């Protein structure tokens, strides 16, 4: 770029890119066409300085842009080229001469404008002549900005050298005059639209430099190009359009982020205020506000009236009901006992297997006495916070004392009242049980409050908890016997539609070891089966089906068993049934089936007439004989070469019975009545003698079963054929087949 500046009066200067030198007249060849006509130009000093600053700014920006384009991968700081008065050859020009030069006003750019030079005392107090409107003063626009996108334009061009230079800068989009007021705040504000903008020249906006800076930072570049194509903008206006778009986008983004931050801060403040208000509300005495959860121990603080539960609802545990009758009488009429000086137990501990009715008994006590009933589970007391368990114990007994007489029932007492041990893993676990001990038998009496605890593991309770004065009365709730099971079945059968031919006693005999909860489930399963089959009522078939399903698993009808294996299974199960039917001391047969259930391919179920509390030697030998019947049947029908592994579980049962007869029951003639608990600690001779006795018992049992099956070979084959035809036979049908009669078609 070659810059020529011609100044006339008081002297004439010629300017080139190499410097300034005084001449009498510039050679015409060095001047552009617009400047060859002689003219006299006088400019204000501020205009001259602003022009030089604009040239310096555009040159600096151009050099920096070239350096970035050539080395895009490096982000190194570049040295800004400087341009001073010494470089322009005006170092010898005195300030007074410049003032004199400026005082001679040349033709203005517009006849309406009148500029007055004001000495600059401080850089940030410099002011300019106001324009016609406040908008121009505030935003720095003048009538010299025209175009749809703020393209730079001058009102007119002059053939003078200085105006030619300015015209060249205008076409290069280098600067624009910005009228307005500058303050210290405007100089210190540098961060605009998301990036650090350089300090603008006084009174000018370097549009070209903004275009270069925003070239790599403008967001949504593709959208910008599309908009420019739609607007059909000339290339000279592209930089201004990109700059405006990018600044607006970044400004909106900054405002959006600021709004989101303010909104989150406001929500956090409101949440904190709400929590503080709720906490203060809960601590206000006169409002009497109590916050409770609907689950957990807090819900147990509300007593329940058990008027609809009495001892009539409890079946199969007559002894336990009789022991609790005196507690009910005390709750109904406490003066009857206090007059004589007697005191009832403060705590009653119900001990028994799961499902025997311990909770139902506690509710029946409260229902019979018509007193409030407080229920709590032992696992609900302790939580992760220290002291919560002890606090809940205090709250529970405080509420109970206010409602006395009443009943507190703590289920699964062993989870809160276990033995106290020193453990670093649970250093505060003793606080809850200590508080429970103090509430039950502490310094302050709790008259009228009966505590009933239930547990499956009484041996796990702390000794201080079960001593007299606390849980000093222990009631055992055992599994129901055959009479109790019959009562329980009749109670639940009343709640469903049942056929009149149903015999609850038969089902009770086949459910040895069932608890009350399991019997209730059996009846429910039978009702569901009848509904699935489309029946109007429950019959013995559904009850037997649900019993077998609970005992041995569901039927596996999808299992494909070939004819040969099915025949072997039929003769195997028939062998068990024949030996059981013709052995004197064996249990009566209930059912025989070859339907696969669980891990078995078939089974024969036998029911005792009554619960057996003990068994004789002949009964044990009969059980061994029945177990041997399956293998003996396979050997007699198919031969020794075709016996199967189906008798493995039968042999396990028979061997166990024989070993217990020898080592525990004293039923061996050779070893006598001596018991042997740990065979590994016995001498080799003793171990050999025990093994010999067990082997002799098993051999004798096998021979007895062989003798029975050989004797009743015809009945054995008939029963096997009936099983192959009908798959399942009950006791009556088995008896019909063995008597040689024909079964009714199904």
C-alpha positions as MATLAB code, in Angstrom:
seq = 'XXXXXXXXXXXXXXXXXXXXXXXXXXXXXXXXXXXXXXXXXXXXXXXXXXXXXXXXXXXXXXXXXXXXXXXXXXXXXXXXXXXXXXXXXXXXXXXXXXXXXXXXXXXXXXXXXXXXXXXXXXXXXXXXXXXXXXXXXXXXXXXXXXXXXXXXXXXXXXXXXXXXXXXXXXXXXXXXXXXXXXXXXXXXXXXXXXXXXXXXXXXXXXXXXXXXXXXXXXXXXXXXXXXXXXXXXXXXXXXXXXXXXXXXXXXXXXXXXXXXXXXXXXXXXXXXXXXXXXXXXXXXXXXXXXXXXXXXXXXXXXXXXXXXXXXXXXXXXXXXXXXXXXXXXXXXXXXXXXXXXXXXXXXXXXXXXXXXXXXXXXXXXXXXXXXXXXXXXXXXXXXXXXXXXXXXXXXXXXXXXXXXXXXXXXXXXXXXXXXXXXXXXXXXXXXXXXXXXXXXXXXXXXXXXXXXXXXXXXXXXXXXXXXXXXXXXXXXXXXXXXXXXXXXXXXXXXXXXXXXXXXXXXXXXXXXXXXXXXXXXXXXXXXXXXXXXXXXXXXXXXXXXXXXXXXXXXXXXXXXXXXXXXXXXXXXXXXXXXXXXXXXXXXXXXXXXXXXXXXXXXXXXXXXXXXXXXXXXXXXXXXXXXXXXXXXXXXXXXXXXXXXXXXXXXXXXXXXXXXXXXXXXXXXXXXXXXXXXXXXXXXXXXXXXXXXXXXXXXXXXXXXXXXXXXXXXXXXXXXXXXXXXXXXXXXXXXXXXXXXXXXXXX';
ca = [
       0.000    0.000    0.000;
       1.303    3.459   -0.919;
      -0.016    6.400    1.024;
       0.298    9.942   -0.294;
      -0.896   12.825    1.830;
      -0.756   16.380    0.497;
      -1.091   19.175    3.023;
      -1.010   22.832    1.959;
      -0.601   25.856    4.240;
       1.551   26.792    5.970;
       3.841   24.456    4.026;
       3.412   21.597    1.637;
       4.377   18.002    2.565;
       4.522   14.857    0.480;
       4.036   11.444    2.206;
       5.118    8.074    0.957;
       5.273    4.686    2.691;
       8.972    5.359    3.452;
       8.384    8.529    5.373;
       7.627   12.251    5.190;
       9.773   14.844    3.549;
       9.121   18.517    2.760;
       8.864   19.332   -0.938;
       7.845   22.309   -2.860;
       5.559   20.307   -5.085;
       4.769   16.616   -5.424;
       5.571   15.057   -8.757;
       2.429   14.452  -10.709;
       3.471   10.929  -11.529;
       3.402    9.935   -7.865;
      -0.164   11.115   -7.324;
      -3.308    9.148   -8.124;
      -5.682   10.408  -10.742;
      -8.024   11.844   -8.173;
      -5.221   13.858   -6.599;
      -3.431   15.370   -9.602;
      -5.517   18.491   -9.595;
      -3.933   20.999   -7.223;
      -6.037   21.640   -4.154;
      -5.596   23.092   -0.732;
      -6.732   20.876    2.167;
      -6.904   21.819    5.821;
      -8.125   19.243    8.425;
      -8.636   19.360   12.194;
      -5.939   17.775   14.283;
      -8.353   15.178   15.742;
      -9.307   14.037   12.230;
      -5.672   13.619   11.314;
      -4.898   11.599   14.463;
      -7.989    9.413   14.051;
      -7.004    8.690   10.473;
      -3.522    7.607   11.534;
      -4.924    5.404   14.301;
      -7.356    3.751   11.917;
      -4.530    3.029    9.492;
      -2.495    1.552   12.326;
      -5.402   -0.635   13.497;
      -6.177   -1.993   10.023;
      -2.527   -2.731    9.370;
      -2.187   -4.575   12.667;
      -5.304   -6.631   12.018;
      -4.222   -7.527    8.508;
      -0.809   -8.709    9.648;
      -2.307  -10.787   12.461;
      -4.819  -12.342   10.065;
      -2.072  -13.311    7.629;
      -0.050  -14.873   10.413;
      -3.033  -16.919   11.579;
      -3.837  -18.091    8.062;
      -0.281  -19.222    7.436;
       0.142  -21.064   10.760;
      -3.322  -22.300   11.769;
      -2.031  -25.067   13.984;
       0.020  -22.706   16.183;
      -1.535  -20.378   18.685;
       1.444  -18.173   19.494;
       1.310  -14.548   20.545;
       2.199  -12.153   17.714;
       3.849   -8.809   18.042;
       1.621   -6.001   16.926;
       3.259   -3.707   14.328;
       3.445   -0.148   15.500;
       3.185    3.029   13.498;
       4.232    6.274   15.167;
       4.652    9.944   14.131;
       8.379    9.336   13.820;
       7.724    6.706   11.137;
       5.544    9.201    9.263;
       8.125   11.990    9.360;
       6.064   14.323   11.552;
       8.311   14.157   14.594;
       9.652   17.652   13.887;
       6.228   19.164   13.576;
       5.456   21.112   16.728;
       2.146   20.993   18.469;
       1.684   24.703   17.984;
       2.097   24.309   14.249;
      -0.473   21.531   14.215;
      -2.885   23.716   16.202;
      -2.374   26.536   13.728;
      -2.948   24.095   10.900;
      -6.120   22.784   12.465;
      -7.411   26.272   13.282;
      -7.701   26.972    9.603;
     -10.827   25.132    8.823;
     -11.002   23.553    5.386;
     -14.233   22.669    3.603;
     -16.148   20.371    5.925;
     -17.472   16.943    4.928;
     -20.964   18.280    5.449;
     -22.152   21.801    5.606;
     -24.362   21.036    8.574;
     -21.529   19.700   10.740;
     -19.400   21.972   12.803;
     -16.425   20.474   14.640;
     -14.594   22.195   17.400;
     -11.226   20.930   18.585;
     -11.044   20.532   22.313;
      -7.726   19.978   24.083;
      -7.555   16.436   25.472;
      -6.707   16.563   29.122;
      -7.539   12.936   29.917;
      -8.034   10.143   27.424;
     -11.247    8.932   29.021;
     -12.828   12.458   29.178;
     -12.620   13.115   25.453;
     -15.966   14.162   24.007;
     -17.295   14.901   20.579;
     -19.920   17.171   19.137;
     -23.363   15.714   19.591;
     -25.379   14.565   16.601;
     -28.983   15.264   15.791;
     -30.463   12.346   17.813;
     -29.881   10.532   21.108;
     -29.770    7.183   19.298;
     -26.759    8.317   17.270;
     -24.988    9.590   20.378;
     -25.621    6.303   22.284;
     -24.819    3.782   19.588;
     -22.201    5.674   17.607;
     -24.102    5.773   14.299;
     -24.341    8.762   12.040;
     -25.870    9.597    8.768;
     -22.733    8.244    7.138;
     -23.884    4.595    7.889;
     -26.207    3.356    5.208;
     -27.266    0.045    3.791;
     -29.321   -2.799    5.107;
     -26.476   -4.363    7.078;
     -24.542   -1.336    8.195;
     -22.197   -1.135    5.238;
     -19.858    1.846    5.406;
     -20.497    4.721    3.056;
     -19.356    8.337    2.832;
     -21.621   11.116    1.806;
     -19.307   12.242   -0.954;
     -15.825   11.836   -2.221;
     -13.300   14.583   -2.573;
     -10.351   14.782   -4.955;
      -8.165   15.893   -2.073;
      -5.371   13.464   -1.072;
      -6.618   13.007    2.504;
     -10.190   12.274    1.423;
      -8.871    9.895   -1.214;
      -7.149    7.929    1.535;
     -10.339    7.954    3.598;
     -12.326    6.824    0.576;
      -9.899    3.941    0.106;
     -10.333    2.926    3.730;
     -14.113    3.068    3.299;
     -14.104    0.678    0.369;
     -11.844   -1.669    2.344;
     -14.303   -1.681    5.284;
     -11.633   -0.493    7.707;
     -13.219    2.114    9.891;
     -16.358    4.012   10.658;
     -16.797    7.187   12.594;
     -18.511    6.611   15.965;
     -19.946    9.707   17.528;
     -20.825    9.572   21.159;
     -19.435    9.960   24.655;
     -16.596    7.895   26.035;
     -16.235    7.141   29.717;
     -13.866    5.193   31.873;
     -16.420    2.375   32.056;
     -16.483    2.022   28.289;
     -12.698    1.708   28.199;
     -12.621   -0.970   30.906;
     -15.343   -3.089   29.322;
     -13.525   -5.508   27.098;
     -15.546   -8.754   27.168;
     -18.359   -8.552   24.604;
     -20.388  -11.307   22.976;
     -18.319  -14.154   24.332;
     -14.807  -13.131   23.269;
     -12.146  -10.580   24.191;
     -12.400   -7.675   21.800;
      -9.448   -5.355   21.217;
      -9.602   -1.741   22.260;
     -11.274    0.192   19.512;
      -9.805    3.424   18.189;
     -11.244    6.576   19.646;
     -14.395    7.412   17.738;
     -14.142    4.563   15.204;
     -15.421    0.998   14.945;
     -12.955   -1.322   13.174;
     -15.454   -3.309   11.228;
     -12.799   -5.035    9.215;
     -11.003   -6.233   12.359;
     -14.271   -7.581   13.808;
     -14.816   -9.540   10.630;
     -11.365  -11.081   10.910;
     -11.824  -11.966   14.575;
     -15.230  -13.505   14.026;
     -14.143  -15.468   10.948;
     -13.284  -18.562   13.054;
     -15.665  -17.919   15.956;
     -19.002  -17.237   14.366;
     -21.533  -19.944   15.369;
     -23.825  -21.664   12.883;
     -21.581  -20.966    9.913;
     -23.726  -22.994    7.514;
     -26.848  -21.088    8.557;
     -25.057  -17.772    8.033;
     -24.052  -18.739    4.501;
     -27.607  -19.808    3.703;
     -29.007  -16.493    4.936;
     -26.459  -14.526    2.899;
     -27.403  -16.459   -0.206;
     -31.102  -15.791    0.414;
     -30.414  -12.056    0.865;
     -28.178  -11.867   -2.216;
     -25.733   -9.705   -0.352;
     -22.641   -8.352   -2.078;
     -19.298   -9.627   -0.890;
     -18.456   -6.281    0.697;
     -21.301   -6.789    3.213;
     -20.556  -10.415    4.146;
     -18.218   -9.564    7.016;
     -20.655   -7.136    8.582;
     -23.487   -9.653    8.300;
     -21.449  -12.447    9.892;
     -20.366  -10.160   12.686;
     -23.891   -9.053   13.504;
     -25.209  -12.582   13.396;
     -22.478  -13.960   15.640;
     -22.731  -11.132   18.163;
     -26.491  -11.529   18.381;
     -26.243  -15.286   18.778;
     -23.624  -15.086   21.510;
     -25.486  -12.303   23.253;
     -28.690  -14.349   23.295;
     -26.789  -17.394   24.511;
     -25.240  -15.407   27.343;
     -28.649  -14.043   28.336;
     -30.165  -17.555   28.261;
     -27.423  -18.981   30.437;
     -27.787  -16.137   32.863;
     -31.549  -16.691   33.027;
     -31.113  -20.423   33.714;
     -28.605  -19.771   36.480;
     -30.938  -17.240   38.062;
     -33.859  -19.666   37.814;
     -31.913  -22.485   39.499;
     -30.759  -20.156   42.227;
     -34.343  -19.023   42.820;
     -35.612  -22.617   43.024;
     -32.898  -23.542   45.513;
     -33.758  -20.581   47.709;
     -37.473  -21.448   47.636;
     -36.743  -25.087   48.519;
     -34.598  -24.092   51.475;
     -37.278  -21.689   52.687;
     -39.936  -24.403   52.351;
     -37.903  -26.911   54.367;
     -37.174  -24.353   57.048;
     -40.863  -23.492   57.220;
     -41.906  -27.136   57.556;
     -39.345  -27.704   60.279;
     -40.538  -24.644   62.175;
     -44.136  -25.749   61.738;
     -43.360  -29.173   63.191;
     -41.759  -27.544   66.249;
     -44.672  -25.209   66.933;
     -46.431  -26.429   70.105;
     -49.803  -24.779   69.695;
     -50.385  -26.189   66.217;
     -49.975  -29.788   67.460;
     -48.758  -30.953   64.053;
     -47.310  -34.447   63.984;
     -45.636  -35.815   60.876;
     -45.874  -39.583   60.522;
     -45.214  -42.005   57.725;
     -47.777  -44.532   56.557;
     -45.351  -47.434   56.938;
     -42.837  -48.522   59.499;
     -43.011  -48.190   63.261;
     -44.599  -44.714   63.182;
     -47.771  -46.254   61.771;
     -47.818  -48.703   64.705;
     -48.234  -45.810   67.126;
     -51.861  -45.697   66.092;
     -53.631  -48.463   68.066;
     -55.983  -50.904   66.378;
     -59.172  -52.277   67.894;
     -59.339  -56.058   67.376;
     -63.034  -56.538   68.106;
     -63.493  -58.868   65.122;
     -60.744  -61.317   66.226;
     -61.401  -63.708   69.114;
     -60.235  -67.104   70.293;
     -62.870  -68.692   68.040;
     -60.707  -67.735   65.073;
     -57.726  -69.624   66.484;
     -57.746  -73.352   65.693;
     -55.386  -76.200   66.445;
     -53.596  -74.665   69.461;
     -55.913  -75.365   72.360;
     -53.200  -75.429   75.037;
     -51.866  -71.998   74.025;
     -55.373  -70.524   74.117;
     -55.961  -71.871   77.596;
     -52.761  -70.282   78.908;
     -53.680  -66.891   77.482;
     -57.174  -66.874   78.962;
     -55.862  -65.556   82.303;
     -54.212  -62.622   80.535;
     -57.537  -61.752   78.953;
     -59.230  -61.923   82.337;
     -56.655  -59.553   83.824;
     -57.223  -57.018   81.072;
     -60.977  -57.248   81.539;
     -60.985  -57.074   85.352;
     -57.599  -56.047   86.800;
     -59.068  -55.391   90.290;
     -59.750  -59.092   90.679;
     -56.005  -59.773   90.777;
     -54.752  -56.645   92.503;
     -57.034  -57.159   95.534;
     -55.333  -60.466   96.313;
     -51.894  -58.951   95.772;
     -51.140  -61.006   92.710;
     -49.483  -59.671   89.576;
     -49.758  -61.045   86.105;
     -46.681  -61.375   83.893;
     -45.617  -58.151   82.223;
     -44.500  -59.980   79.131;
     -45.624  -63.129   77.326;
     -43.278  -64.836   74.884;
     -44.895  -66.919   72.131;
     -42.475  -69.526   70.783;
     -43.075  -71.779   67.803;
     -42.352  -72.518   64.145;
     -43.469  -70.065   61.455;
     -47.130  -70.111   60.495;
     -48.502  -71.707   63.651;
     -50.634  -68.683   64.626;
     -48.547  -66.662   67.084;
     -49.632  -63.302   65.657;
     -53.240  -64.460   65.474;
     -53.111  -65.432   69.153;
     -51.850  -61.980   70.161;
     -54.608  -60.296   68.179;
     -57.166  -62.617   69.727;
     -56.001  -61.614   73.212;
     -56.574  -57.929   72.386;
     -59.900  -58.734   70.735;
     -61.186  -60.802   73.655;
     -60.188  -58.113   76.166;
     -61.450  -55.296   73.898;
     -58.348  -53.156   74.453;
     -56.129  -51.206   72.015;
     -53.591  -53.301   70.116;
     -50.155  -51.897   69.183;
     -48.238  -53.870   66.576;
     -44.516  -53.501   65.847;
     -41.945  -55.614   64.052;
     -38.523  -56.036   65.598;
     -36.793  -54.998   62.388;
     -38.563  -51.600   62.362;
     -36.829  -50.174   65.409;
     -33.223  -49.743   64.300;
     -32.150  -47.719   61.279;
     -28.959  -46.106   60.044;
     -29.092  -43.251   62.575;
     -27.808  -43.730   66.099;
     -30.480  -43.620   68.794;
     -33.480  -44.108   66.498;
     -34.307  -47.542   67.935;
     -34.251  -46.386   71.555;
     -36.338  -43.342   70.663;
     -38.978  -45.477   68.971;
     -39.133  -47.801   71.964;
     -39.799  -44.803   74.232;
     -42.458  -43.418   71.900;
     -44.176  -46.795   71.635;
     -44.427  -47.289   75.392;
     -45.415  -43.646   75.954;
     -48.368  -44.061   73.610;
     -49.271  -47.418   75.155;
     -49.238  -46.070   78.724;
     -51.544  -43.277   77.637;
     -53.998  -45.896   76.283;
     -53.671  -48.440   79.125;
     -54.901  -51.090   79.490;
     -53.583  -52.240   76.121;
     -51.481  -54.885   74.363;
     -48.134  -54.327   72.641;
     -47.195  -57.079   70.208;
     -43.574  -57.205   68.958;
     -43.167  -59.704   66.143;
     -39.755  -61.247   65.384;
     -38.488  -60.236   68.806;
     -35.099  -61.871   68.219;
     -34.153  -59.156   65.700;
     -34.285  -56.458   68.397;
     -33.853  -58.488   71.597;
     -30.900  -60.655   70.626;
     -28.017  -61.302   72.949;
     -25.827  -58.277   73.577;
     -22.299  -58.708   72.297;
     -19.306  -56.419   71.974;
     -18.857  -55.819   68.268;
     -17.045  -52.982   66.484;
     -19.473  -53.414   63.590;
     -22.494  -52.613   65.793;
     -21.304  -50.388   68.641;
     -24.739  -48.844   69.218;
     -26.935  -51.945   68.800;
     -27.248  -52.368   72.574;
     -29.084  -49.069   73.037;
     -32.370  -50.407   71.662;
     -32.515  -53.547   73.804;
     -31.391  -51.610   76.878;
     -34.276  -49.203   76.371;
     -36.673  -52.138   75.929;
     -35.444  -53.702   79.177;
     -35.879  -50.406   81.016;
     -39.412  -49.886   79.689;
     -40.586  -53.387   80.595;
     -39.159  -53.517   84.107;
     -37.426  -50.273   84.962;
     -37.685  -47.565   87.580;
     -41.025  -46.328   86.227;
     -43.837  -48.906   86.267;
     -45.968  -49.563   83.204;
     -49.136  -50.872   84.801;
     -51.849  -51.999   82.424;
     -49.530  -52.646   79.464;
     -49.111  -56.283   78.398;
     -46.169  -56.939   76.077;
     -46.465  -60.022   73.866;
     -43.428  -61.085   71.873;
     -43.170  -63.726   69.170;
     -40.026  -65.474   67.969;
     -38.917  -68.582   66.128;
     -35.547  -68.648   67.910;
     -35.988  -68.288   71.678;
     -32.389  -69.376   72.273;
     -31.174  -66.214   70.516;
     -32.834  -63.850   73.023;
     -30.864  -62.016   75.681;
     -31.041  -63.588   79.135;
     -32.056  -60.294   80.732;
     -35.066  -60.132   78.440;
     -36.536  -63.525   79.357;
     -35.980  -63.303   83.092;
     -38.940  -63.012   85.519;
     -40.323  -59.492   85.498;
     -40.082  -59.068   81.761;
     -40.929  -61.968   79.433;
     -41.444  -64.308   82.329;
     -44.237  -66.368   80.747;
     -43.398  -68.523   77.737;
     -46.134  -70.148   75.657;
     -45.220  -72.767   73.062;
     -47.266  -72.798   69.867;
     -46.498  -76.165   68.172;
     -47.468  -77.602   64.828;
     -51.077  -78.810   64.897;
     -51.778  -82.520   65.256;
     -54.245  -84.415   63.103;
     -57.144  -83.122   65.186;
     -55.891  -79.564   64.962;
     -55.309  -79.864   61.216;
     -58.838  -81.163   60.781;
     -60.244  -78.179   62.688;
     -58.153  -75.750   60.656;
     -59.232  -77.342   57.359;
     -62.898  -77.247   58.356;
     -62.535  -73.562   59.336;
     -61.118  -72.563   55.960;
     -63.396  -74.896   53.983;
     -66.373  -72.981   55.379;
     -65.209  -69.906   53.497;
     -65.427  -71.560   50.046;
     -67.974  -73.687   48.185;
     -67.183  -77.314   48.983;
     -68.738  -80.598   47.929;
     -70.495  -82.392   50.765;
     -68.433  -85.520   50.061;
     -65.180  -83.812   51.051;
     -63.532  -85.517   54.029;
     -61.276  -83.061   55.811;
     -59.889  -85.804   58.061;
     -58.355  -87.654   55.101;
     -56.609  -84.493   53.953;
     -55.467  -83.841   57.515;
     -53.920  -87.325   57.752;
     -51.921  -86.693   54.596;
     -50.605  -83.305   55.696;
     -48.372  -84.297   58.589;
     -46.139  -81.376   59.541;
     -48.344  -78.750   57.879;
     -48.839  -75.491   59.761;
     -52.034  -73.481   59.834;
     -50.723  -71.119   57.152;
     -49.844  -74.049   54.868;
     -53.289  -75.577   55.318;
     -54.890  -72.260   54.392;
     -52.733  -72.192   51.267;
     -53.789  -75.761   50.434;
     -57.482  -74.830   50.518;
     -56.831  -71.730   48.436;
     -54.912  -73.730   45.817;
     -57.815  -76.194   45.601;
     -60.285  -73.355   45.037;
     -58.097  -71.936   42.267;
     -57.834  -75.359   40.617;
     -61.625  -75.790   40.667;
     -62.070  -72.349   39.120;
     -59.588  -73.157   36.341;
     -61.354  -76.446   35.596;
     -64.702  -74.656   35.453;
     -66.283  -76.421   38.418;
     -68.926  -74.958   40.697;
     -67.417  -76.295   43.943;
     -64.283  -77.833   45.393;
     -64.091  -81.618   45.578;
     -61.621  -84.109   47.035;
     -59.867  -84.260   43.670;
     -58.856  -80.599   43.863;
     -57.795  -80.936   47.495;
     -55.633  -83.977   46.699;
     -54.183  -82.182   43.703;
     -53.209  -79.128   45.759;
     -51.732  -81.352   48.503;
     -49.526  -83.244   46.022;
     -48.530  -79.987   44.380;
     -47.345  -78.586   47.721;
     -45.584  -81.794   48.766;
     -43.976  -82.893   45.483;
     -44.360  -80.031   43.043;
     -46.635  -79.515   40.032;
     -47.378  -82.177   37.466;
     -44.995  -82.390   34.527;
     -47.380  -83.460   31.788;
     -45.132  -81.992   29.122;
     -42.432  -84.603   29.865;
     -42.339  -87.205   27.092;
     -41.729  -90.666   28.570;
     -41.417  -93.615   26.209;
     -43.557  -96.715   26.680;
     -40.726  -98.850   28.076;
     -39.775  -96.402   30.850;
     -43.417  -95.820   31.644;
     -43.937  -99.586   32.027;
     -40.892  -99.882   34.310;
     -42.228  -97.027   36.454;
     -45.675  -98.663   36.690;
     -44.234 -102.000   37.912;
     -41.863 -100.178   40.269;
     -44.645  -98.226   41.982;
     -46.913 -101.275   41.976;
     -44.194 -103.167   43.865;
     -44.236 -100.553   46.613;
     -48.034 -100.685   46.796;
     -48.206 -104.523   46.922;
     -45.659 -104.774   49.745;
     -47.395 -101.979   51.693;
     -50.845 -103.544   51.202;
     -49.818 -107.032   52.342;
     -47.452 -106.011   55.187;
     -49.147 -105.984   58.570;
     -47.501 -103.008   60.255;
     -47.135 -100.800   57.154;
     -49.082  -97.544   56.880;
     -52.294  -97.553   54.824;
     -51.981  -96.605   51.154;
     -53.503  -93.295   50.148;
     -52.644  -93.052   46.458;
     -50.382  -94.459   43.745;
     -49.451  -92.572   40.567;
     -47.019  -92.651   37.671;
     -47.533  -88.960   36.884;
     -44.148  -87.143   37.019;
     -43.944  -84.527   39.753;
     -40.826  -82.598   40.599;
     -37.772  -84.892   40.409;
     -39.817  -88.135   40.614;
     -41.483  -90.142   37.844;
     -44.071  -91.616   40.234;
     -44.806  -92.292   43.872;
     -46.986  -94.144   46.360;
     -48.267  -92.079   49.285;
     -49.237  -93.677   52.593;
     -51.126  -92.056   55.426;
     -51.024  -93.037   59.089;
     -54.348  -93.376   60.799;
     -53.128  -91.200   63.654;
     -50.079  -89.100   64.356;
     -47.241  -91.341   65.406;
     -45.304  -89.989   68.359;
     -43.126  -93.079   68.424;
     -42.660  -96.182   66.251;
     -42.130  -99.828   67.031;
     -39.457 -102.124   65.643;
     -41.980 -103.894   63.411;
     -43.175 -100.556   61.988;
     -39.596  -99.573   61.130;
     -38.983 -102.947   59.451;
     -42.236 -102.534   57.495;
     -41.057  -99.158   56.189;
     -37.815 -100.802   55.046;
     -39.737 -103.598   53.305;
     -41.933 -101.103   51.435;
     -38.818  -99.225   50.297;
     -37.309 -102.460   48.908;
     -40.485 -103.330   46.956;
     -39.638 -101.166   43.933;
     -36.234 -102.730   43.178;
     -37.519 -106.244   43.867;
     -40.362 -105.686   41.362;
     -37.945 -104.569   38.631;
     -35.735 -107.603   39.237;
     -38.618 -110.086   39.145;
     -40.329 -108.636   36.064;
     -37.398 -107.515   33.886;
     -34.427 -109.444   35.316;
     -31.229 -108.350   37.031;
     -29.767 -107.090   33.755;
     -32.516 -104.475   33.364;
     -32.815 -103.005   36.852;
     -32.713  -99.169   36.924;
     -31.447  -96.377   39.148;
     -34.956  -95.448   40.234;
     -34.536  -97.160   43.610;
     -31.655  -94.960   44.823;
     -33.837  -92.789   47.063;
     -35.580  -95.938   48.366;
     -32.258  -97.420   49.410;
     -31.238  -94.169   51.110;
     -34.360  -94.245   53.260;
     -34.017  -97.934   54.122;
     -30.320  -97.584   55.007;
     -31.041  -94.599   57.240;
     -33.706  -96.533   59.144;
     -31.434  -99.558   59.584;
     -28.502  -97.459   60.786;
     -30.649  -95.605   63.334;
     -32.031  -98.894   64.607;
     -28.481 -100.095   65.279;
     -26.724  -96.911   66.482;
     -29.471  -94.908   68.210;
     -32.513  -97.032   68.979;
     -30.657 -100.025   70.458;
     -32.563 -102.543   68.261;
     -29.572 -104.748   67.410;
     -29.202 -108.113   69.131;
     -25.450 -108.158   68.545;
     -24.538 -104.591   69.679;
     -27.185 -104.235   72.355;
     -28.695 -100.990   73.629;
     -25.564  -98.884   73.308;
     -25.761  -95.724   71.154;
     -23.093  -94.554   68.745;
     -23.423  -90.880   67.841;
     -20.139  -90.331   65.978;
     -19.027  -93.397   64.040;
     -15.732  -91.774   63.001;
     -14.593  -91.834   66.639;
     -15.333  -95.529   67.115;
     -12.791  -98.296   66.834;
     -12.445 -100.221   63.563;
     -13.937 -103.307   65.169;
     -17.002 -101.393   66.337;
     -17.443  -99.765   62.936;
     -17.241 -103.164   61.258;
     -19.787 -104.613   63.649;
     -22.219 -101.733   63.015;
     -21.831 -102.111   59.263;
     -22.458 -105.859   59.487;
     -25.657 -105.360   61.474;
     -26.969 -102.716   59.063;
     -26.201 -104.958   56.098;
     -28.028 -107.876   57.727;
     -31.163 -105.778   58.345;
     -31.243 -104.581   54.736;
     -30.749 -108.088   53.359;
     -33.556 -109.506   55.462;
     -35.855 -106.696   54.353;
     -35.048 -107.336   50.681;
     -35.875 -111.012   51.041;
     -39.200 -110.281   52.750;
     -40.224 -107.961   49.905;
     -39.205 -110.601   47.321;
     -41.318 -113.190   49.079;
     -44.420 -110.940   49.061;
     -44.100 -110.044   45.372;
     -43.603 -113.655   44.338;
     -46.669 -114.626   46.303;
     -48.885 -111.875   44.826;
     -47.439 -111.836   41.309;
     -50.874 -111.752   39.632;
     -52.109 -108.826   41.733;
     -48.840 -107.044   40.995;
     -49.368 -107.240   37.222;
     -53.021 -106.198   37.465;
     -52.129 -103.121   39.514;
     -49.355 -102.151   37.070;
     -51.747 -102.405   34.106;
     -54.299 -100.258   35.942;
     -51.649  -97.589   36.543;
     -50.685  -97.648   32.858;
     -54.364  -97.123   32.008;
     -55.428  -94.536   34.590;
     -52.027  -93.081   35.710;
     -53.391  -92.335   39.219;
     -55.303  -94.606   41.600;
     -56.621  -93.735   45.037;
     -56.905  -96.102   48.013;
     -60.388  -97.348   47.070;
     -59.404  -98.051   43.466;
     -56.221  -99.875   44.558;
     -58.265 -102.094   46.847;
     -60.714 -102.825   44.008;
     -57.916 -103.915   41.665;
     -56.201 -106.107   44.260;
     -59.519 -107.822   44.992;
     -59.710 -108.766   41.305;
     -62.555 -106.430   40.400;
     -62.841 -104.151   37.386;
     -62.625 -100.388   37.779;
     -65.412  -98.174   36.573;
     -64.501  -96.248   33.413;
     -63.625  -92.598   33.966;
];
